[in-house]
Amino acid sequence: MRTVVVLVAHGSRVPEAAVAHRAVCGQLQRKIGDEAVDETTIEPAFLELNDPDIPTAIDRAVSSGAERVVVLPYFLHPGNHTLRDIPEAIEAASARHPGTSMQQAAVFGADPSLVSALADQVHNALRPG
């Protein structure tokens, strides 16, 4: 089954933010490449201020042959964007593409691996030098 994961960042007027998000998408693609059971592709999207927006990214995924689209919010905690805006975009896309499975993945929240990454950040910040 061909799956496209649309990794959604908020978007920013700072051009480097969009570049960084696309770089994360590339890193994630390489990371899951060896682990993927089916053909899975990571595609970037932005809630606002940058392209592609969520509807465009989903439409591109479907037109590229995706049978399943997983929208992964690159957000830490639940909020209006993850509880309202992104689900509305997915619902509209589902209506446009009724033969394609679509779902929203959970936000990161207090995932233990995120807490470990934060602990590393703290340790690095506290190192002398």
N, CA, C and O atoms as CSV, one atom per row, in Angstrom:
chain,resi,resn,atom,element,x,y,z
A,1,MET,N,N,0.849,-1.180,0.000
A,1,MET,CA,C,0.000,0.000,0.000
A,1,MET,C,C,0.895,1.244,0.000
A,1,MET,O,O,1.788,1.373,0.837
A,2,ARG,N,N,0.655,2.126,-0.914
A,2,ARG,CA,C,1.421,3.369,-0.977
A,2,ARG,C,C,0.848,4.362,0.011
A,2,ARG,O,O,-0.323,4.733,-0.068
A,3,THR,N,N,1.695,4.793,0.952
A,3,THR,CA,C,1.300,5.737,1.991
A,3,THR,C,C,2.139,7.000,1.864
A,3,THR,O,O,3.351,6.946,1.655
A,4,VAL,N,N,1.471,8.128,1.994
A,4,VAL,CA,C,2.171,9.404,2.078
A,4,VAL,C,C,1.883,9.989,3.447
A,4,VAL,O,O,0.729,10.136,3.849
A,5,VAL,N,N,2.953,10.320,4.156
A,5,VAL,CA,C,2.841,11.016,5.435
A,5,VAL,C,C,3.088,12.492,5.151
A,5,VAL,O,O,4.163,12.881,4.695
A,6,VAL,N,N,2.081,13.299,5.426
A,6,VAL,CA,C,2.189,14.739,5.244
A,6,VAL,C,C,2.579,15.321,6.602
A,6,VAL,O,O,1.764,15.379,7.523
A,7,LEU,N,N,3.823,15.745,6.709
A,7,LEU,CA,C,4.339,16.297,7.962
A,7,LEU,C,C,4.050,17.797,7.969
A,7,LEU,O,O,4.609,18.550,7.172
A,8,VAL,N,N,3.173,18.219,8.878
A,8,VAL,CA,C,2.670,19.590,8.890
A,8,VAL,C,C,3.364,20.424,9.956
A,8,VAL,O,O,3.284,20.130,11.149
A,9,ALA,N,N,4.045,21.469,9.504
A,9,ALA,CA,C,4.593,22.484,10.411
A,9,ALA,C,C,3.659,23.685,10.386
A,9,ALA,O,O,2.805,23.809,9.508
A,10,HIS,N,N,3.833,24.555,11.350
A,10,HIS,CA,C,2.961,25.727,11.410
A,10,HIS,C,C,3.169,26.641,10.217
A,10,HIS,O,O,2.202,27.083,9.596
A,11,GLY,N,N,4.413,26.926,9.892
A,11,GLY,CA,C,4.739,27.898,8.863
A,11,GLY,C,C,5.257,29.165,9.521
A,11,GLY,O,O,4.914,29.461,10.666
A,12,SER,N,N,6.078,29.910,8.802
A,12,SER,CA,C,6.730,31.076,9.385
A,12,SER,C,C,7.098,32.070,8.293
A,12,SER,O,O,7.291,31.705,7.133
A,13,ARG,N,N,7.191,33.325,8.688
A,13,ARG,CA,C,7.690,34.350,7.760
A,13,ARG,C,C,9.212,34.295,7.639
A,13,ARG,O,O,9.788,34.930,6.756
A,14,VAL,N,N,9.853,33.549,8.512
A,14,VAL,CA,C,11.309,33.388,8.480
A,14,VAL,C,C,11.629,32.273,7.484
A,14,VAL,O,O,11.288,31.117,7.730
A,15,PRO,N,N,12.279,32.599,6.365
A,15,PRO,CA,C,12.524,31.584,5.327
A,15,PRO,C,C,13.275,30.360,5.830
A,15,PRO,O,O,13.025,29.250,5.362
A,16,GLU,N,N,14.185,30.542,6.771
A,16,GLU,CA,C,14.969,29.414,7.283
A,16,GLU,C,C,14.090,28.367,7.970
A,16,GLU,O,O,14.457,27.193,8.026
A,17,ALA,N,N,12.944,28.778,8.487
A,17,ALA,CA,C,12.052,27.824,9.144
A,17,ALA,C,C,11.512,26.809,8.137
A,17,ALA,O,O,11.457,25.616,8.435
A,18,ALA,N,N,11.117,27.262,6.961
A,18,ALA,CA,C,10.618,26.347,5.935
A,18,ALA,C,C,11.733,25.435,5.434
A,18,ALA,O,O,11.506,24.252,5.182
A,19,VAL,N,N,12.921,25.980,5.292
A,19,VAL,CA,C,14.077,25.171,4.878
A,19,VAL,C,C,14.340,24.091,5.927
A,19,VAL,O,O,14.580,22.934,5.581
A,20,ALA,N,N,14.296,24.462,7.196
A,20,ALA,CA,C,14.531,23.500,8.281
A,20,ALA,C,C,13.461,22.416,8.291
A,20,ALA,O,O,13.769,21.247,8.523
A,21,HIS,N,N,12.212,22.786,8.044
A,21,HIS,CA,C,11.136,21.793,8.029
A,21,HIS,C,C,11.336,20.799,6.885
A,21,HIS,O,O,11.163,19.593,7.066
A,22,ARG,N,N,11.694,21.300,5.730
A,22,ARG,CA,C,11.948,20.400,4.604
A,22,ARG,C,C,13.135,19.465,4.901
A,22,ARG,O,O,13.137,18.303,4.494
A,23,ALA,N,N,14.124,19.983,5.603
A,23,ALA,CA,C,15.268,19.144,5.986
A,23,ALA,C,C,14.836,18.042,6.947
A,23,ALA,O,O,15.300,16.908,6.832
A,24,VAL,N,N,13.961,18.357,7.887
A,24,VAL,CA,C,13.436,17.349,8.813
A,24,VAL,C,C,12.671,16.277,8.035
A,24,VAL,O,O,12.789,15.086,8.324
A,25,CYS,N,N,11.892,16.710,7.052
A,25,CYS,CA,C,11.168,15.733,6.223
A,25,CYS,C,C,12.135,14.786,5.528
A,25,CYS,O,O,11.890,13.582,5.468
A,26,GLY,N,N,13.228,15.321,5.004
A,26,GLY,CA,C,14.231,14.476,4.364
A,26,GLY,C,C,14.886,13.518,5.334
A,26,GLY,O,O,15.108,12.352,5.008
A,27,GLN,N,N,15.196,14.002,6.524
A,27,GLN,CA,C,15.801,13.139,7.546
A,27,GLN,C,C,14.832,12.039,7.962
A,27,GLN,O,O,15.232,10.888,8.136
A,28,LEU,N,N,13.565,12.392,8.119
A,28,LEU,CA,C,12.558,11.404,8.488
A,28,LEU,C,C,12.390,10.372,7.381
A,28,LEU,O,O,12.236,9.184,7.661
A,29,GLN,N,N,12.419,10.814,6.135
A,29,GLN,CA,C,12.313,9.883,5.015
A,29,GLN,C,C,13.449,8.864,5.054
A,29,GLN,O,O,13.225,7.666,4.878
A,30,ARG,N,N,14.660,9.346,5.284
A,30,ARG,CA,C,15.803,8.426,5.362
A,30,ARG,C,C,15.674,7.495,6.564
A,30,ARG,O,O,15.998,6.311,6.466
A,31,LYS,N,N,15.211,8.010,7.682
A,31,LYS,CA,C,15.086,7.206,8.907
A,31,LYS,C,C,14.079,6.076,8.739
A,31,LYS,O,O,14.341,4.949,9.158
A,32,ILE,N,N,12.937,6.360,8.134
A,32,ILE,CA,C,11.915,5.319,7.995
A,32,ILE,C,C,12.132,4.444,6.769
A,32,ILE,O,O,11.509,3.390,6.637
A,33,GLY,N,N,13.008,4.875,5.874
A,33,GLY,CA,C,13.221,4.141,4.624
A,33,GLY,C,C,13.496,2.673,4.819
A,33,GLY,O,O,12.920,1.840,4.120
A,34,ASP,N,N,14.357,2.337,5.749
A,34,ASP,CA,C,14.712,0.939,5.981
A,34,ASP,C,C,13.671,0.202,6.808
A,34,ASP,O,O,13.595,-1.026,6.777
A,35,GLU,N,N,12.863,0.968,7.554
A,35,GLU,CA,C,11.911,0.356,8.474
A,35,GLU,C,C,10.522,0.181,7.874
A,35,GLU,O,O,9.720,-0.588,8.404
A,36,ALA,N,N,10.221,0.873,6.788
A,36,ALA,CA,C,8.870,0.883,6.239
A,36,ALA,C,C,8.493,-0.487,5.681
A,36,ALA,O,O,9.263,-1.116,4.956
A,37,VAL,N,N,7.293,-0.929,6.035
A,37,VAL,CA,C,6.768,-2.189,5.531
A,37,VAL,C,C,6.251,-2.002,4.113
A,37,VAL,O,O,6.454,-2.857,3.251
A,38,ASP,N,N,5.587,-0.885,3.878
A,38,ASP,CA,C,5.093,-0.585,2.545
A,38,ASP,C,C,5.823,0.650,2.012
A,38,ASP,O,O,6.703,1.194,2.680
A,39,GLU,N,N,5.465,1.073,0.850
A,39,GLU,CA,C,6.084,2.255,0.267
A,39,GLU,C,C,5.536,3.491,0.968
A,39,GLU,O,O,4.372,3.851,0.789
A,40,THR,N,N,6.375,4.134,1.761
A,40,THR,CA,C,5.961,5.315,2.519
A,40,THR,C,C,6.837,6.488,2.134
A,40,THR,O,O,8.064,6.390,2.102
A,41,THR,N,N,6.188,7.592,1.845
A,41,THR,CA,C,6.876,8.816,1.459
A,41,THR,C,C,6.499,9.920,2.438
A,41,THR,O,O,5.344,10.029,2.850
A,42,ILE,N,N,7.474,10.730,2.802
A,42,ILE,CA,C,7.243,11.883,3.675
A,42,ILE,C,C,7.183,13.127,2.804
A,42,ILE,O,O,8.073,13.365,1.988
A,43,GLU,N,N,6.140,13.915,2.980
A,43,GLU,CA,C,5.979,15.163,2.237
A,43,GLU,C,C,5.735,16.310,3.217
A,43,GLU,O,O,4.976,16.154,4.173
A,44,PRO,N,N,6.369,17.458,2.988
A,44,PRO,CA,C,6.153,18.603,3.867
A,44,PRO,C,C,4.855,19.336,3.540
A,44,PRO,O,O,4.378,19.314,2.405
A,45,ALA,N,N,4.300,19.978,4.550
A,45,ALA,CA,C,3.163,20.884,4.380
A,45,ALA,C,C,3.218,21.905,5.503
A,45,ALA,O,O,3.911,21.731,6.506
A,46,PHE,N,N,2.467,22.971,5.301
A,46,PHE,CA,C,2.446,24.054,6.279
A,46,PHE,C,C,1.005,24.476,6.529
A,46,PHE,O,O,0.183,24.519,5.614
A,47,LEU,N,N,0.723,24.782,7.770
A,47,LEU,CA,C,-0.605,25.244,8.129
A,47,LEU,C,C,-0.882,26.613,7.514
A,47,LEU,O,O,-1.988,26.879,7.042
A,48,GLU,N,N,0.125,27.471,7.525
A,48,GLU,CA,C,-0.028,28.803,6.949
A,48,GLU,C,C,1.339,29.379,6.604
A,48,GLU,O,O,2.367,28.860,7.040
A,49,LEU,N,N,1.347,30.435,5.835
A,49,LEU,CA,C,2.512,31.261,5.524
A,49,LEU,C,C,3.515,30.650,4.555
A,49,LEU,O,O,4.331,31.386,3.999
A,50,ASN,N,N,3.493,29.349,4.328
A,50,ASN,CA,C,4.430,28.700,3.417
A,50,ASN,C,C,3.681,27.713,2.539
A,50,ASN,O,O,2.544,27.341,2.829
A,51,ASP,N,N,4.332,27.297,1.464
A,51,ASP,CA,C,3.757,26.321,0.547
A,51,ASP,C,C,4.570,25.037,0.586
A,51,ASP,O,O,5.785,25.068,0.780
A,52,PRO,N,N,3.904,23.924,0.403
A,52,PRO,CA,C,2.482,23.768,0.118
A,52,PRO,C,C,1.646,23.806,1.394
A,52,PRO,O,O,2.114,23.441,2.472
A,53,ASP,N,N,0.407,24.254,1.251
A,53,ASP,CA,C,-0.508,24.174,2.378
A,53,ASP,C,C,-1.015,22.733,2.491
A,53,ASP,O,O,-0.710,21.896,1.642
A,54,ILE,N,N,-1.776,22.456,3.522
A,54,ILE,CA,C,-2.223,21.079,3.773
A,54,ILE,C,C,-3.077,20.532,2.626
A,54,ILE,O,O,-2.808,19.427,2.154
A,55,PRO,N,N,-4.102,21.268,2.158
A,55,PRO,CA,C,-4.899,20.717,1.052
A,55,PRO,C,C,-4.065,20.398,-0.188
A,55,PRO,O,O,-4.265,19.361,-0.821
A,56,THR,N,N,-3.143,21.275,-0.531
A,56,THR,CA,C,-2.302,21.040,-1.706
A,56,THR,C,C,-1.432,19.806,-1.516
A,56,THR,O,O,-1.305,18.993,-2.432
A,57,ALA,N,N,-0.834,19.656,-0.340
A,57,ALA,CA,C,0.015,18.495,-0.080
A,57,ALA,C,C,-0.787,17.201,-0.148
A,57,ALA,O,O,-0.315,16.207,-0.700
A,58,ILE,N,N,-1.986,17.206,0.406
A,58,ILE,CA,C,-2.825,16.004,0.347
A,58,ILE,C,C,-3.221,15.702,-1.088
A,58,ILE,O,O,-3.149,14.552,-1.521
A,59,ASP,N,N,-3.637,16.720,-1.829
A,59,ASP,CA,C,-4.027,16.510,-3.227
A,59,ASP,C,C,-2.866,15.960,-4.046
A,59,ASP,O,O,-3.063,15.082,-4.886
A,60,ARG,N,N,-1.665,16.466,-3.811
A,60,ARG,CA,C,-0.480,15.959,-4.511
A,60,ARG,C,C,-0.218,14.499,-4.152
A,60,ARG,O,O,0.136,13.689,-5.010
A,61,ALA,N,N,-0.396,14.176,-2.873
A,61,ALA,CA,C,-0.186,12.796,-2.431
A,61,ALA,C,C,-1.134,11.851,-3.152
A,61,ALA,O,O,-0.730,10.796,-3.642
A,62,VAL,N,N,-2.393,12.244,-3.209
A,62,VAL,CA,C,-3.387,11.392,-3.875
A,62,VAL,C,C,-3.090,11.284,-5.365
A,62,VAL,O,O,-3.176,10.199,-5.941
A,63,SER,N,N,-2.740,12.412,-5.992
A,63,SER,CA,C,-2.461,12.368,-7.437
A,63,SER,C,C,-1.195,11.569,-7.747
A,63,SER,O,O,-1.007,11.112,-8.874
A,64,SER,N,N,-0.321,11.400,-6.740
A,64,SER,CA,C,0.890,10.592,-6.953
A,64,SER,C,C,0.636,9.101,-6.716
A,64,SER,O,O,1.543,8.280,-6.849
A,65,GLY,N,N,-0.605,8.763,-6.365
A,65,GLY,CA,C,-0.946,7.353,-6.209
A,65,GLY,C,C,-1.090,6.871,-4.775
A,65,GLY,O,O,-1.188,5.666,-4.541
A,66,ALA,N,N,-1.104,7.773,-3.820
A,66,ALA,CA,C,-1.251,7.349,-2.421
A,66,ALA,C,C,-2.610,6.695,-2.210
A,66,ALA,O,O,-3.644,7.214,-2.630
A,67,GLU,N,N,-2.579,5.555,-1.554
A,67,GLU,CA,C,-3.813,4.882,-1.158
A,67,GLU,C,C,-4.200,5.279,0.270
A,67,GLU,O,O,-5.351,5.161,0.689
A,68,ARG,N,N,-3.192,5.751,0.988
A,68,ARG,CA,C,-3.407,6.203,2.370
A,68,ARG,C,C,-2.591,7.469,2.585
A,68,ARG,O,O,-1.442,7.563,2.154
A,69,VAL,N,N,-3.207,8.450,3.264
A,69,VAL,CA,C,-2.523,9.685,3.633
A,69,VAL,C,C,-2.624,9.820,5.146
A,69,VAL,O,O,-3.715,9.803,5.715
A,70,VAL,N,N,-1.474,9.953,5.783
A,70,VAL,CA,C,-1.413,10.184,7.223
A,70,VAL,C,C,-0.882,11.594,7.415
A,70,VAL,O,O,0.230,11.913,6.995
A,71,VAL,N,N,-1.685,12.435,8.052
A,71,VAL,CA,C,-1.280,13.808,8.319
A,71,VAL,C,C,-0.696,13.837,9.726
A,71,VAL,O,O,-1.393,13.597,10.712
A,72,LEU,N,N,0.586,14.134,9.796
A,72,LEU,CA,C,1.309,14.136,11.068
A,72,LEU,C,C,1.612,15.573,11.471
A,72,LEU,O,O,2.480,16.212,10.876
A,73,PRO,N,N,0.905,16.088,12.474
A,73,PRO,CA,C,1.194,17.452,12.926
A,73,PRO,C,C,2.545,17.493,13.641
A,73,PRO,O,O,2.793,16.731,14.575
A,74,TYR,N,N,3.393,18.377,13.192
A,74,TYR,CA,C,4.688,18.581,13.834
A,74,TYR,C,C,4.497,19.662,14.900
A,74,TYR,O,O,5.093,20.738,14.847
A,75,PHE,N,N,3.639,19.329,15.869
A,75,PHE,CA,C,3.255,20.217,16.958
A,75,PHE,C,C,3.436,19.444,18.259
A,75,PHE,O,O,3.274,18.225,18.292
A,76,LEU,N,N,3.770,20.158,19.326
A,76,LEU,CA,C,4.001,19.478,20.597
A,76,LEU,C,C,2.724,19.056,21.307
A,76,LEU,O,O,2.626,17.921,21.774
A,77,HIS,N,N,1.755,19.939,21.394
A,77,HIS,CA,C,0.586,19.682,22.236
A,77,HIS,C,C,-0.705,19.967,21.473
A,77,HIS,O,O,-0.693,20.689,20.475
A,78,PRO,N,N,-1.816,19.402,21.941
A,78,PRO,CA,C,-3.099,19.690,21.301
A,78,PRO,C,C,-3.422,21.180,21.415
A,78,PRO,O,O,-3.082,21.829,22.404
A,79,GLY,N,N,-4.071,21.695,20.407
A,79,GLY,CA,C,-4.502,23.093,20.386
A,79,GLY,C,C,-5.475,23.281,19.241
A,79,GLY,O,O,-5.878,22.311,18.600
A,80,ASN,N,N,-5.855,24.522,18.980
A,80,ASN,CA,C,-6.836,24.808,17.928
A,80,ASN,C,C,-6.409,24.252,16.572
A,80,ASN,O,O,-7.240,23.750,15.814
A,81,HIS,N,N,-5.127,24.341,16.269
A,81,HIS,CA,C,-4.682,23.857,14.962
A,81,HIS,C,C,-4.824,22.345,14.841
A,81,HIS,O,O,-5.262,21.844,13.806
A,82,THR,N,N,-4.454,21.610,15.901
A,82,THR,CA,C,-4.505,20.149,15.823
A,82,THR,C,C,-5.888,19.586,16.123
A,82,THR,O,O,-6.207,18.468,15.720
A,83,LEU,N,N,-6.704,20.353,16.825
A,83,LEU,CA,C,-8.044,19.875,17.177
A,83,LEU,C,C,-9.127,20.375,16.235
A,83,LEU,O,O,-10.208,19.788,16.170
A,84,ARG,N,N,-8.852,21.460,15.498
A,84,ARG,CA,C,-9.865,22.026,14.620
A,84,ARG,C,C,-9.364,22.199,13.181
A,84,ARG,O,O,-9.940,21.630,12.254
A,85,ASP,N,N,-8.308,22.972,12.994
A,85,ASP,CA,C,-7.887,23.351,11.645
A,85,ASP,C,C,-7.426,22.157,10.801
A,85,ASP,O,O,-7.865,21.987,9.663
A,86,ILE,N,N,-6.549,21.345,11.363
A,86,ILE,CA,C,-6.039,20.196,10.602
A,86,ILE,C,C,-7.132,19.160,10.351
A,86,ILE,O,O,-7.242,18.666,9.229
A,87,PRO,N,N,-7.956,18.806,11.366
A,87,PRO,CA,C,-9.049,17.863,11.073
A,87,PRO,C,C,-10.021,18.377,10.006
A,87,PRO,O,O,-10.538,17.591,9.212
A,88,GLU,N,N,-10.272,19.690,9.983
A,88,GLU,CA,C,-11.155,20.245,8.951
A,88,GLU,C,C,-10.527,20.093,7.567
A,88,GLU,O,O,-11.226,19.792,6.599
A,89,ALA,N,N,-9.219,20.298,7.468
A,89,ALA,CA,C,-8.532,20.127,6.179
A,89,ALA,C,C,-8.587,18.671,5.728
A,89,ALA,O,O,-8.764,18.393,4.542
A,90,ILE,N,N,-8.436,17.750,6.666
A,90,ILE,CA,C,-8.499,16.323,6.340
A,90,ILE,C,C,-9.913,15.935,5.914
A,90,ILE,O,O,-10.091,15.174,4.963
A,91,GLU,N,N,-10.906,16.452,6.610
A,91,GLU,CA,C,-12.303,16.152,6.266
A,91,GLU,C,C,-12.632,16.640,4.852
A,91,GLU,O,O,-13.267,15.926,4.076
A,92,ALA,N,N,-12.200,17.847,4.527
A,92,ALA,CA,C,-12.441,18.383,3.183
A,92,ALA,C,C,-11.712,17.549,2.138
A,92,ALA,O,O,-12.257,17.280,1.067
A,93,ALA,N,N,-10.480,17.137,2.440
A,93,ALA,CA,C,-9.713,16.309,1.501
A,93,ALA,C,C,-10.370,14.941,1.329
A,93,ALA,O,O,-10.388,14.398,0.225
A,94,SER,N,N,-10.905,14.388,2.401
A,94,SER,CA,C,-11.599,13.098,2.316
A,94,SER,C,C,-12.809,13.198,1.395
A,94,SER,O,O,-13.114,12.260,0.658
A,95,ALA,N,N,-13.492,14.330,1.438
A,95,ALA,CA,C,-14.638,14.536,0.554
A,95,ALA,C,C,-14.182,14.640,-0.904
A,95,ALA,O,O,-14.879,14.170,-1.802
A,96,ARG,N,N,-13.016,15.254,-1.146
A,96,ARG,CA,C,-12.488,15.376,-2.508
A,96,ARG,C,C,-11.957,14.048,-3.033
A,96,ARG,O,O,-11.971,13.798,-4.238
A,97,HIS,N,N,-11.488,13.196,-2.116
A,97,HIS,CA,C,-10.831,11.932,-2.499
A,97,HIS,C,C,-11.441,10.776,-1.702
A,97,HIS,O,O,-10.775,10.209,-0.836
A,98,PRO,N,N,-12.686,10.422,-1.980
A,98,PRO,CA,C,-13.365,9.409,-1.149
A,98,PRO,C,C,-12.735,8.025,-1.183
A,98,PRO,O,O,-12.986,7.229,-0.278
A,99,GLY,N,N,-11.944,7.711,-2.169
A,99,GLY,CA,C,-11.331,6.384,-2.244
A,99,GLY,C,C,-10.002,6.267,-1.531
A,99,GLY,O,O,-9.378,5.206,-1.558
A,100,THR,N,N,-9.557,7.341,-0.892
A,100,THR,CA,C,-8.257,7.341,-0.228
A,100,THR,C,C,-8.454,7.372,1.278
A,100,THR,O,O,-9.217,8.190,1.792
A,101,SER,N,N,-7.777,6.496,1.975
A,101,SER,CA,C,-7.817,6.478,3.440
A,101,SER,C,C,-7.019,7.658,3.978
A,101,SER,O,O,-5.882,7.884,3.563
A,102,MET,N,N,-7.613,8.409,4.901
A,102,MET,CA,C,-6.923,9.561,5.496
A,102,MET,C,C,-7.101,9.544,6.998
A,102,MET,O,O,-8.164,9.212,7.522
A,103,GLN,N,N,-6.024,9.914,7.672
A,103,GLN,CA,C,-6.077,9.988,9.126
A,103,GLN,C,C,-5.095,11.031,9.625
A,103,GLN,O,O,-4.151,11.412,8.934
A,104,GLN,N,N,-5.344,11.477,10.834
A,104,GLN,CA,C,-4.422,12.397,11.498
A,104,GLN,C,C,-3.708,11.636,12.604
A,104,GLN,O,O,-4.345,10.967,13.417
A,105,ALA,N,N,-2.390,11.739,12.630
A,105,ALA,CA,C,-1.601,11.124,13.696
A,105,ALA,C,C,-1.608,12.049,14.917
A,105,ALA,O,O,-1.943,13.229,14.812
A,106,ALA,N,N,-1.240,11.508,16.055
A,106,ALA,CA,C,-1.234,12.264,17.307
A,106,ALA,C,C,-0.076,13.255,17.362
A,106,ALA,O,O,0.944,13.080,16.695
A,107,VAL,N,N,-0.252,14.295,18.166
A,107,VAL,CA,C,0.840,15.234,18.428
A,107,VAL,C,C,1.845,14.561,19.364
A,107,VAL,O,O,1.552,13.517,19.947
A,108,PHE,N,N,3.018,15.156,19.505
A,108,PHE,CA,C,4.090,14.531,20.267
A,108,PHE,C,C,3.830,14.500,21.763
A,108,PHE,O,O,4.077,13.482,22.411
A,109,GLY,N,N,3.337,15.596,22.321
A,109,GLY,CA,C,3.023,15.638,23.742
A,109,GLY,C,C,4.188,15.232,24.610
A,109,GLY,O,O,5.300,15.736,24.452
A,110,ALA,N,N,3.935,14.325,25.521
A,110,ALA,CA,C,4.949,13.899,26.481
A,110,ALA,C,C,5.551,12.552,26.078
A,110,ALA,O,O,5.857,11.731,26.943
A,111,ASP,N,N,5.721,12.321,24.802
A,111,ASP,CA,C,6.345,11.089,24.326
A,111,ASP,C,C,7.696,10.922,25.025
A,111,ASP,O,O,8.487,11.865,25.052
A,112,PRO,N,N,7.975,9.755,25.584
A,112,PRO,CA,C,9.234,9.557,26.312
A,112,PRO,C,C,10.481,9.889,25.501
A,112,PRO,O,O,11.463,10.378,26.060
A,113,SER,N,N,10.463,9.634,24.201
A,113,SER,CA,C,11.640,9.955,23.398
A,113,SER,C,C,11.837,11.466,23.293
A,113,SER,O,O,12.971,11.934,23.199
A,114,LEU,N,N,10.765,12.219,23.308
A,114,LEU,CA,C,10.873,13.678,23.292
A,114,LEU,C,C,11.442,14.173,24.619
A,114,LEU,O,O,12.267,15.086,24.644
A,115,VAL,N,N,11.005,13.578,25.702
A,115,VAL,CA,C,11.536,13.956,27.007
A,115,VAL,C,C,13.036,13.666,27.063
A,115,VAL,O,O,13.794,14.451,27.632
A,116,SER,N,N,13.468,12.558,26.484
A,116,SER,CA,C,14.906,12.249,26.433
A,116,SER,C,C,15.657,13.293,25.616
A,116,SER,O,O,16.745,13.720,26.003
A,117,ALA,N,N,15.087,13.701,24.499
A,117,ALA,CA,C,15.731,14.735,23.678
A,117,ALA,C,C,15.824,16.048,24.440
A,117,ALA,O,O,16.839,16.740,24.361
A,118,LEU,N,N,14.779,16.397,25.174
A,118,LEU,CA,C,14.812,17.622,25.983
A,118,LEU,C,C,15.865,17.521,27.083
A,118,LEU,O,O,16.560,18.496,27.367
A,119,ALA,N,N,15.986,16.357,27.700
A,119,ALA,CA,C,17.004,16.167,28.736
A,119,ALA,C,C,18.397,16.367,28.146
A,119,ALA,O,O,19.265,16.969,28.777
A,120,ASP,N,N,18.606,15.857,26.929
A,120,ASP,CA,C,19.892,16.075,26.261
A,120,ASP,C,C,20.137,17.561,26.038
A,120,ASP,O,O,21.257,18.038,26.223
A,121,GLN,N,N,19.108,18.292,25.646
A,121,GLN,CA,C,19.236,19.739,25.437
A,121,GLN,C,C,19.626,20.435,26.739
A,121,GLN,O,O,20.479,21.323,26.747
A,122,VAL,N,N,18.993,20.025,27.837
A,122,VAL,CA,C,19.323,20.620,29.146
A,122,VAL,C,C,20.771,20.327,29.501
A,122,VAL,O,O,21.508,21.224,29.909
A,123,HIS,N,N,21.178,19.079,29.349
A,123,HIS,CA,C,22.557,18.699,29.685
A,123,HIS,C,C,23.552,19.484,28.840
A,123,HIS,O,O,24.575,19.940,29.352
A,124,ASN,N,N,23.261,19.646,27.546
A,124,ASN,CA,C,24.157,20.420,26.680
A,124,ASN,C,C,24.222,21.891,27.106
A,124,ASN,O,O,25.286,22.508,27.064
A,125,ALA,N,N,23.097,22.434,27.507
A,125,ALA,CA,C,23.062,23.836,27.922
A,125,ALA,C,C,23.811,24.063,29.223
A,125,ALA,O,O,24.348,25.148,29.443
A,126,LEU,N,N,23.858,23.056,30.091
A,126,LEU,CA,C,24.491,23.206,31.401
A,126,LEU,C,C,25.971,22.885,31.404
A,126,LEU,O,O,26.652,23.107,32.405
A,127,ARG,N,N,26.480,22.364,30.297
A,127,ARG,CA,C,27.898,22.050,30.212
A,127,ARG,C,C,28.726,23.336,30.233
A,127,ARG,O,O,28.373,24.322,29.588
A,128,PRO,N,N,29.810,23.313,30.967
A,128,PRO,CA,C,30.672,24.500,30.971
A,128,PRO,C,C,31.292,24.719,29.589
A,128,PRO,O,O,31.547,23.779,28.837
A,129,GLY,N,N,31.517,25.966,29.296
A,129,GLY,CA,C,32.248,26.209,28.074
A,129,GLY,C,C,31.579,27.101,27.167
A,129,GLY,O,O,32.098,27.389,26.089
